[in-house]
Amino acid sequence: MRIIEKQKKTIIEDIKDFDLKQSLECGQCFRYEELGEEEYLLVAKGKMVHVKQKDTTLQFSCVREEVEKIWIPYFDLDRDYGAIKQWLMEKDEKIGEAIKEKSGVRILNQDFFEMLITFIISQNKQIPHIMQIVERISQRYGEYIGEWNNKAYYSFPTPQQLSKASEADFLDMKAGFRAKYLVDACQKVLNGEIKEERLRSISYQEALEEIQVIKGVGEKVGNCVLLFGLGRREAFPIDVWMIRILDRLYFSKKGKKEQMQQFAKEHFGEYGGYAQQYLFYFARDNQVK
């Protein structure tokens, strides 16, 4: 890929294996607004950016230094997804249809604490509702980072900032039964019981078990946080869509979740997270039953 800066805008040419819409809308990210076809306003990493794609070209509303430091790592653009897809399809032809249809998905490198809070909120919630709650939290406890089309945007709060919110505050922001879980998550991160650096350094299984000491964090939410907030690419979250697609492709009878988790670990290994994203997005978009 080639990077060009023009008048405080940065253009990346010759992008391969990347689709902006697919990567933002596949269910891993919740702070974006679609402005037009392949055009978005995105809030992440304490920044607000206008980004759009045309064919194999990406344009960002910021200088090259910011793109190289923040957005290339965020979108995982330095990773060879062509090789990943080839490995998966050589390993298992059954995943080929999902990869072909969702070939532009990349796993975003998002912030750990934001993912922890977001995926606790996500339980039994539709994406628009998740986005609304995350936006309320950011407006109340984050910091102002700019405006776009006369709308103000705020960063996602730090653990210190969000720890000021009580259970009643979270209830007021429509978090429902998750409110007490959010308070517990803030407390455990703030007091050091849960440490991002440790979760990144210990084994995947240890990290998955350790993060579940937070109230309301089970295996599915834990795997989401590990995959999207900690770069643990072997993580394989299983929800209703994954159960349906795995049953269709790999289990002749109704498979149990534990069987599916073990299957993913043995079958996809370190590429589990990539396989999960292709399969999940394909299943959800095609309403697999």
RANOR-V443526 format. One record per pair of residues at least 24 apart in sequence whose C-alpha atoms are under 8 Angstrom apart, sorted by sequence separation. I is the first residue (numbers start at 0). J is the second residue. D is the distance in Angstrom with one decimal. If there is no record, write none. Layout:
# RANOR-V443526
[[I	J	D] [I	J	D]]
This chain:
# RANOR-V443526
[[161	185	6.9] [162	186	6.8] [44	69	7.5] [80	105	7.7] [235	260	7.3] [187	213	7.2] [158	185	5.8] [162	189	7.8] [203	231	7.1] [235	263	7.0] [184	213	5.8] [235	264	7.9] [75	105	6.7] [158	188	6.9] [159	189	6.8] [183	213	6.5] [184	214	7.2] [199	229	6.2] [203	233	7.6] [74	105	6.7] [75	106	6.8] [158	189	6.1] [183	214	6.4] [198	229	7.6] [199	230	7.9] [203	234	7.6] [233	264	7.6] [19	51	7.6] [74	106	7.1] [75	107	6.1] [199	231	7.6] [19	52	6.6] [74	107	5.0] [75	108	6.7] [180	213	7.3] [18	52	7.9] [73	107	5.5] [74	108	6.6] [180	214	5.2] [195	229	7.7] [241	275	7.7] [244	278	6.9] [73	108	4.7] [179	214	8.0] [180	215	5.5] [233	268	6.0] [244	279	7.7] [72	108	6.8] [73	109	6.5] [136	172	7.3] [233	269	4.3] [235	271	5.5] [236	272	7.9] [135	172	6.5] [232	269	6.1] [233	270	5.6] [234	271	6.0] [235	272	5.2] [241	278	7.0] [17	55	8.0] [177	215	7.3] [232	270	6.3] [233	271	4.7] [234	272	5.2] [241	279	5.6] [244	282	6.0] [232	271	6.4] [233	272	5.2] [236	275	7.1] [240	279	6.1] [243	282	7.6] [15	55	6.7] [132	172	6.3] [232	272	4.8] [235	275	5.9] [14	55	4.8] [132	173	6.7] [231	272	7.8] [232	273	7.0] [241	282	7.2] [13	55	5.1] [14	56	6.2] [113	155	6.7] [132	174	6.9] [240	282	5.9] [12	55	6.2] [13	56	6.1] [14	57	7.6] [113	156	8.0] [240	283	6.0] [244	287	6.6] [12	56	4.5] [243	287	6.5] [244	288	7.8] [11	56	5.6] [12	57	6.6] [112	157	7.5] [243	288	5.9] [10	56	6.9] [11	57	5.1] [112	158	7.2] [226	272	6.5] [10	57	5.6] [11	58	6.4] [240	287	7.2] [10	58	4.4] [9	58	5.7] [10	59	6.4] [8	58	7.1] [9	59	5.2] [8	59	5.7] [9	60	6.6] [8	60	4.8] [9	61	6.1] [7	60	6.9] [8	61	4.9] [9	62	5.7] [7	61	5.5] [8	62	5.5] [9	63	5.5] [120	174	6.6] [7	62	4.9] [8	63	7.4] [7	63	7.8] [9	66	7.2] [120	177	6.3] [4	62	6.6] [119	177	6.8] [4	63	5.8] [17	76	8.0] [3	63	7.5] [2	63	7.7] [119	180	7.3] [120	181	8.0] [119	181	7.1] [16	80	6.2] [16	81	6.4] [44	109	7.5] [116	181	6.5] [15	81	8.0] [43	109	7.5] [44	110	7.0] [116	184	7.4] [115	184	7.8] [25	104	7.5] [27	106	7.8] [28	107	7.9] [21	101	7.0] [27	107	7.6] [22	103	6.8] [21	103	6.2] [22	104	4.6] [21	104	5.4] [22	105	5.5] [18	102	7.8] [19	103	7.5] [22	106	7.1] [111	195	7.0] [17	102	7.4] [18	103	4.2] [19	104	7.8] [22	107	7.5] [16	102	6.4] [17	103	4.0] [18	104	6.1] [16	103	5.1] [17	104	6.1] [18	105	8.0] [16	104	7.6] [17	105	6.6] [119	215	6.8] [29	126	7.4] [47	144	6.8] [119	216	6.7] [46	144	6.6] [47	145	7.1] [122	220	8.0] [45	144	7.3] [26	126	7.5] [29	129	7.2] [30	130	6.5] [29	130	5.3] [119	220	6.6] [118	220	5.9] [30	133	7.8] [29	133	7.7] [30	134	7.6] [47	152	7.4] [118	223	7.0] [118	224	7.0] [45	153	7.9] [46	154	6.9] [45	154	4.9] [114	223	7.9] [115	224	5.6] [42	152	7.8] [44	154	7.7] [45	155	6.9] [114	224	5.6] [43	154	7.2] [42	154	7.1] [43	155	7.8] [111	224	6.9] [114	227	6.9] [115	228	7.5] [114	228	5.5] [113	228	7.7] [111	227	7.7] [112	228	7.5] [111	228	4.1] [109	227	5.9] [110	228	5.2] [111	229	5.9] [108	227	6.1] [109	228	5.0] [110	229	7.6] [107	227	6.4] [108	228	6.4] [109	229	7.7] [106	227	7.0] [108	229	7.6] [108	230	6.5] [93	248	6.6] [106	273	7.3] [105	273	8.0] [106	276	7.8] [104	276	7.6] [104	277	7.2] [102	277	7.6] [101	277	6.0] [98	277	5.6] [101	280	7.2] [87	267	7.7] [94	274	7.7] [97	277	5.6] [98	278	7.6] [101	281	6.7] [97	278	5.7] [100	281	7.2] [87	270	7.7] [94	278	7.2] [97	281	5.4] [83	270	7.6] [87	274	7.3] [83	273	7.9] [27	227	6.9] [25	276	7.6] [26	280	7.5] [25	280	5.5]]
